[in-house]
Structures are given as C-alpha cells and as structure tokens.
Amino acid sequence: MVQVTRRERESTGALIRRFTRRVQRAGVLLQARKIRFLKPKANRGERRRAAHRRAALTQEYEMLYKMGKLDEGRRSS
C-alpha cells in the first residue's frame, strides 16, 4: 500500500504529484491493469456442464440438419 504524508508547506499539487510517482514506482497501476480482465478458471463441474451442453446442441443441430429444418450454413461440421 502506498502512503504519502504531507510535508511542511507543501502544496496540494506537489503532494498529488509525489503520490502519483510513488504509485507508478510501486507498480500498483500495472498490476491493476494486468488483472482487470482476468477471469477465474472454471471448476471441473462447470467445465463438464459446458461440454455436455455443447454436445447436446451439436447433436440437436445434426438432427435438425438431417430432417431438413436447418440450412447448410448453420451446420457446424
């Protein structure tokens, strides 16, 4: 955690500039940017459910394609 105390007769602008420099040197902003869009890894059950859902959708699309209810552009394979 970055902490800056105001010096005697220091202007607010100088204090903010000093704080900004300390934050940059500490790498706080760089770390925040790195984890900004980080997604947590899905657990095993979530991955399995997603795989089953994809397999079911693929099977349904194949069935609809064979029945002629799905056009050629929608076929995944």
Residue pairs with C-beta under 8 A, 6 or more apart in sequence:
2 19
2 22
2 23
2 26
2 28
4 15
4 18
4 19
4 22
6 15
7 15
23 29
42 50
58 76
61 70
61 74
61 75
61 76
62 75
62 77
64 70
65 74
65 75
